[in-house]
Amino acid sequence: MRVFVAGATGAVGVPLVEQLVADGHEVVGMTRTASKRAGLEALGARAVVVDALDVETVGEAVRSAQPEVVVNQLTDLTSMGANTRRFDRYFELTNRLRTEGNDNLLSAATAAGARRFVAQSFMGTTYAREGGPVKNEDDSLDPAPPKGMRAIHAALRRLESATTGATAVEGVVLRYGFFYGAGTSIASGPGAAQVDAVRKRRLPIIGDGGGVWSFTHVEDAAAAAVAALDGGAPGLYNVVDDEPAPVREWLPALAAAAGAPEPRHLPRWVGALAGGPAAMAVMCEARGGSNAKAKAKDELAWDPLWPSWREGFPAVLRR
């Protein structure tokens, strides 16, 4: 199958290209950084250097590739940090990639006659912060996102609406959880902002630590995109591991895996002053996701290689 991958040199893009090539697919990988062309070609893909926000060059690249499936894994989280008061700043370019960039790719896929369009979304902070701790794809999204995350939520909703509302191609949206693994903030080596914050005791448990997180290893994220090439009906899928967990459980486990001291505990009011509304949402109020639909045999039939962060964190940090 001919597959066009946008964001092919990112944390999910690299293992995705590797898995596609290993499965015998013909892959065209898009990157905006010329210096990454050689790395993509070494993985077995044909590389194109394109700015996703340039509608004309995106259209030309996709038409030239004539793909059967276009996969959008575009993000820009290279400067991502742990400061919850700066979420909007961290996500400025990613929000544009999820709106303008996704629109450009979707238009190009339609013009090129692609059969299916698979887009990356995120569910870690988007479900309504009420009701049960674990949500499925039919549950409501947060009707009132906290200050500092409103633009992020708006961009995700636009991406999901545009993709699933497409009529000329089959639109599939993969709602990933919090990433970990190579190239993310939870990894070994330099640049892993979350692990660095944990080691410096700058990532505390706030209040009762009741915010529920769902995690996704980047290799599992890539595998779900491979499964979505021709598996499952168009629509939304939570692509997360089997064990949603509150912050009070997973954060001490991450610290232990990193060889770090126990996280600090802050009263809720102190956390609110220090981290703002976004910190409260993420650390105390977030809801996890169910992966039952993605795992269903008549849908994606996807099964995570890393079913729980309990095994995944130590394995990733040992690398």
VENPE-V58688 format. One record per helix or strand of 3 or more residues. SS is the DSSP state (H for helix, E for strand). FROM is the first residue (numbers start at 1). LEN is the number of residues. If there is no record, write none. Layout:
ss=SS from=FROM len=LEN
ss=SS from=FROM len=LEN
This chain:
ss=E from=2 len=5
ss=H from=11 len=12
ss=E from=26 len=6
ss=H from=34 len=9
ss=E from=46 len=4
ss=H from=55 len=11
ss=E from=69 len=4
ss=H from=84 len=7
ss=H from=92 len=20
ss=E from=116 len=7
ss=H from=150 len=15
ss=E from=170 len=7
ss=E from=178 len=3
ss=H from=193 len=7
ss=E from=215 len=3
ss=H from=218 len=10
ss=E from=235 len=5
ss=H from=247 len=11
ss=H from=268 len=18
ss=H from=292 len=4
ss=H from=309 len=10
